[in-house]
Amino acid sequence: MLTNDEMVCQLGLNIAHYRRLRKMTQEELADAVGMSRAFLGHIEAPNMVVSFSLYTVFDIARALNIEPKLLFEFHEEGKDSAKLNRE
């Protein structure tokens, strides 16, 4: 099972994945959600663990036009890459 930090990292990577699928920049998504581009960059960065609320996750999912549950699909094989990216 993934640790909490690993799940937060994967959540950020999932946000970045769906943002890229929607061909949105960090700036565009951040503006749509009402946060700074820098904070979104911290959320998406695999080497950083930042706290953010479920409300923020819901807002991001809404801006990406996806169900929030998609952002919570974690995969064990990503565990090692998330760990390597933080080191």
C-alpha positions in Angstrom: 0.0 0.0 0.0 1.2 3.5 -0.8 2.1 5.9 1.9 0.2 9.2 2.3 3.1 11.1 0.8 3.1 8.8 -2.2 -0.6 9.2 -2.7 -0.3 13.0 -2.5 2.5 12.8 -5.2 0.4 10.5 -7.4 -2.6 12.8 -7.0 -0.5 15.7 -8.3 0.8 13.6 -11.2 -2.8 12.7 -12.1 -3.8 16.3 -12.0 -0.9 17.1 -14.4 -1.8 14.2 -16.6 -5.5 15.3 -17.0 -4.5 18.9 -17.5 -2.2 17.9 -20.3 -4.9 15.8 -21.9 -7.1 18.9 -21.9 -4.2 20.8 -23.5 -4.3 23.3 -20.6 -1.3 25.2 -19.2 -0.8 25.4 -15.5 -1.7 29.1 -15.7 -5.0 28.3 -17.4 -6.0 25.6 -14.9 -4.8 27.8 -11.9 -6.9 30.7 -13.2 -10.0 28.4 -13.7 -9.6 27.2 -10.1 -8.7 30.5 -8.5 -5.2 29.7 -7.3 -1.7 30.8 -8.2 0.2 29.0 -10.9 3.0 28.5 -8.4 0.7 26.6 -6.0 -0.6 24.4 -8.8 3.0 23.8 -9.8 3.8 22.7 -6.3 0.7 20.3 -6.3 1.8 18.8 -9.6 5.5 18.5 -8.7 6.5 14.9 -7.9 9.3 15.9 -5.6 7.1 18.1 -3.3 4.4 17.1 -0.9 2.0 20.0 -0.2 -1.3 20.0 1.7 -4.5 21.1 -0.1 -8.1 20.5 0.6 -10.7 18.2 -1.0 -12.5 21.3 -2.1 -9.4 22.2 -4.2 -9.4 18.7 -5.7 -13.1 19.1 -6.5 -12.5 22.5 -8.1 -9.6 21.1 -10.2 -11.7 18.1 -11.3 -14.6 20.5 -12.3 -12.2 22.7 -14.2 -10.8 19.6 -16.0 -14.4 18.4 -16.7 -13.7 15.0 -15.1 -15.0 13.0 -12.1 -12.9 13.6 -9.0 -12.5 9.9 -8.6 -10.2 9.8 -11.6 -7.6 11.9 -9.7 -7.6 9.3 -7.0 -6.6 6.3 -9.2 -3.3 5.3 -7.7 -1.0 2.6 -9.0 1.6 0.7 -7.0 4.0 0.7 -10.0 4.1 4.5 -9.7 5.4 4.1 -6.1 9.0 3.7 -7.0 9.0 6.5 -9.6 7.4 8.9 -7.1 10.0 8.0 -4.5 12.9 8.5 -7.0 11.5 11.9 -8.1 11.5 13.1 -4.5 15.1 12.0 -3.8 
